[in-house]
């Protein structure tokens, strides 16, 4: 990927852009770097990402643009799918190949031993994040504290409950194993590498990681980072996924007219009569569609039975 000076600015385009831009991140830049570059490429300041990828990781990094930033918490909470490579025979302080070697081992596991050990890492269990992680400790990132040598054992990130819905061994050459896994948000593949190496009593480090799916967004909709930086702005804007296509797994209701939309903006609860086809029972979260079918917000059950209260209003 060509080098770009993050200090270089470009004129702001005052036109509002809204939606999700799925970037195929390359190895090297941080997720924050990608956001910074996308802001300048699109001429929009209001951009965020929906789930950090380590600098060494590649693949799907959804960026929320404009008013879509209000949906970031829902998109971040989605499952993630990865293609990962783990090499055995050493450990590092970062749990990946970029870190400082802590231990080495001449022993290597068999393919059968690796496959058997995977049983411990399927389903729901507690996982301790790496010391070098984005976890927040007293207002600072754990990796910043670790780099400055200010992270004590008692201050390290606490174990959290994670769920591995799929974990398959794709190949093993005697040194490095390749896996495909689908996990819940907050799962650290680097911790999997370290913990798997510990179970096999030889050590393990993550050597490659590619995110192939983040919630509803896959590589099929991803724009290579180089294209974001080099292609005409209009072609990148055309790849924005509009509101109406976001969070399709949630049930939807449609407002009858623009009048209901204005009332929604003012905090008025929507009753069954305000909707084209009310739901027989109200789920915890509902997509609210405007009369034109576009997503205008998310709602929760209101104080009055059968009503919906606008929780996130996009318009």
N, C-alpha and C positions, 0 to 999 in steps of 0.2 A: 504494500500500500504506500502511495507517495506520502512524504512527510508534509504536514501542514502546521503553520505557525498559529498556535492557539491565541496569540496576542493580536492577530490581524482581525480587524472588524470589517463588516460590510454594511451598507446602508440598510436601515430597517424598512421593510415593506409594511405599510400600515394596514393592509388588507387582513382581515381576520381569517385564520385557517383553523379548522376544527376536525378532529378525527384521530386515527391511530396510524402511525407509520411504522411498519415492521421492518427493522433493519437486520441484515445478516452481518453481525459484527465480526471483524477480523481479529486475529491474535495481536495483542499489543496495547491498544487503547483501553482505558477503563470505561465503564458505563457512563460515568460523568463526562469523560472526553467526548463520547459519541453524542451525548446531549448537547454539549457546547458546539460541536461541529454542525449538528443538525440545525441548531438555532441560527447559525450564521448562513447555512446553505439555504434555509427557507425564509430567512428574514423575520423570524418570529421568536419572541423572547419566552413565551409561555410554553415550555416543553419539559416533560419529565419522562422517566423510564419506569417500567413496571416489573422490576426484579433485577438485582445486580448480577452481572456476569464478571468473573475475575478477568484481569488483563489477558491471561493465557487462554481463556475460553473463547469460543467462536459460536456463531449461530444466532438464533432468534432473540432479538431484543426489541420488544414493542415500545415505541415512544408515544406518549399521549401528548397531543398538540391542541393548544387553545383550551376551549371549555372541556375537552375530553380529560384534562388533568383532574377534573372532579370525579372521574370514574376510576382513577388509578388504584385506589384501595381495593376495588372489586376485581380488577384485572390482575393485580398482583397476587391475590389469594388463590388463583387457579393452579391446577396441577402443571408440572413441568416434565418434559421428556428429554432424556440425554443419551448421547453416545459417548462413552467414557473409556479411557485406557488407563490401566493400573499396572505399574511395574513393581515387581517384588525384589526384596533383597536390601532395602534401606528405608530409613525414615528421615524426614526433614522437619524443621521447625514450622514450616508453613503447610505441611501435609501434601505438598505438590513438588514437582521437579524444579521449581524456581527457588526453593528454599535452601537453607544451609543444612548439610547432612548432619544428622544427630547420631544415627547408628547404622551399621552395615551388617550383612549376614550372607554367608556363602550358600546357605540352604535355599532351595527353591521348592515350591509345592507342586504336586501333580495336578493335572487337569481335574481328576476326580476329587481331589482334596479341595480345590477351589470351588467346584460345583457344590460340594457338600456344605462348605462354609457359608455359602450364600443363603442357606435356609435361616440363618440367624438374623439376616437383614431384610427379610420380607415381612410385610404386615406392619403393625404399630409397635414402636419401641421408643425409648428415650435416646437421643443422640446429643453428644456434647459438641458444640461448634468448635472449629479450630481457634487457636489463640489469635492467629491473624485472620480476623473476620470483621464484617461490617456491624457486628453487634454493638449496641450502645452501652457504655459503662460510665456512669456519672457524667453524662453529657459528651463523652468522647468516643470515637470509634476504637474498637479493641485493637485493630491493626496499627493505629497510630500510637497507642500506648505501648504495644509490644515492640514496635520499632525503636521507641525511645527507652526501652528497658524498664518501663514503669508499671508493667503488669505483673502483679503478684499472683501466686497460685490461688489465693482466696478470692481474687478479683476476676478470675477468668470467667468467660461466659458459662452460664449454667445450662445443664442438659434440658432439652425441650422435646416434647412428644412429636414424632414424625411418623409418616406412613409411606411405606414403599408398596405401591400397588402392582408393580411389575419389575422384576430384576432377572435378566437373562444373560447367561454367558454366551457370547457370540463366537469367540475364538481365544486360543491360548497357544503361544509358541514356546512355552517353557520359561520365559522371562516376563512377558507382558500379556495381560488378559484384557480383552475388550468386552464391554458390557453395554446393554441397552436397559434403561430403567425409567419408570414413570413414578414420580414422587410428588408429595404435597409441598406446598410453599414452605420455605424455611429449611429445606433439607440441604445439607452440605455434602456434595460428592467427594470433596477432599477428606472429610471425616470418614466417609465410607472406605476410602482407600487406606487410610491410617488404621481404622478399626479392623478391616479385613486382614491387613497385614499382621496385626496383633493376634488375631484368632489363628492364623496360619503359622505364627511364631517365626516369621522371617522379615517382617516389615513390609510396608507398601507405600507407594506414592502415586499420586495422580499425575500422569504425563500428558494427557490430552483430554479435552472436554468440548463437546459440541452440543448445544441445545437445539433440538430439532422441533420442539413444540412448546409453546407457552400458552396454556388455556386454549382458546379457539384459534390461535395464530400459529401457523407452521411455516416451514421453509418455502412452501409453494407461494406464499404471499410476501416473502421477504425481499427487500431491495438491498443489493450489495452495498456496503458502506462506501466503496469507491464510486458507485453511481450517485449516491447522495451528494458526494463532494464534487463530482465532475460533470454530471449530466445537467442539462438545462433545468432550472427551477420548476418550470411548468410540468416536466415529466415526473418529477418527484411528487409534486402536489397532486398529480393525477393518481398516484399510488396510495393516497390517504384513504383509509377505510372509514366510511361515513358512520355517523351515529346509528343509523337504522340497522346496521349490521353488527352492532356490538352487544355483548351479553345475550346471545340468542337462546341460551339455556334457561333463562328466566321467563316465567309466564308474562304475557302482555295484555294490556287493555288499551283501548283507544278513546281519547276524549271526543265528545260529540262536535265541538266547534271551537273556534278561537276564543270564544267567551270563557269556556272552561279553562283554557290555558292561561288567560289573564287572571282568573280567580285563583288558579294554582300558584301563580307567581306571588300572589298576595297572601298566601298561607291558608287559603280556604280549603277545607276537606272536600274531596270528591265523593259524591254519593252514587248509588247505582244509576240514577237518572242522568248523571253527567257522562256516562260511558256508553259506547256503542253496544257492547256486549259484556255486561258485568260477569265476573267470575262467580261460580256458585259458592266457593269457599276462598278466602283470601290467604295466600301464602305469606311468608315473612317479608319477601321483597317482590315487587311487581314492576315491570317495565311500563312506563307511561308513554304512549305514542300520541302525537298530535293528529289533527284531522288529515294531514297529508301523509301520515304513516311514518314520519320521522320520530326518532327517540327524543323526547323532551325532558325526561327525568326518570327517577326511581321513586317508588312510594312504599310505605308501610301501612298496615292496618291503622285506621284512625281511632280517635277516642270513642266515636259513635259507631255502634255495630254496623258492619257492612260498608263503612266509609274507608277511603284511602287518604292518607296524609302525605303530601309531597316531602320526601326526604332529601333527595338531590334533584334540584331543578336546573336544567341546562339552558333553558331559553331566557 
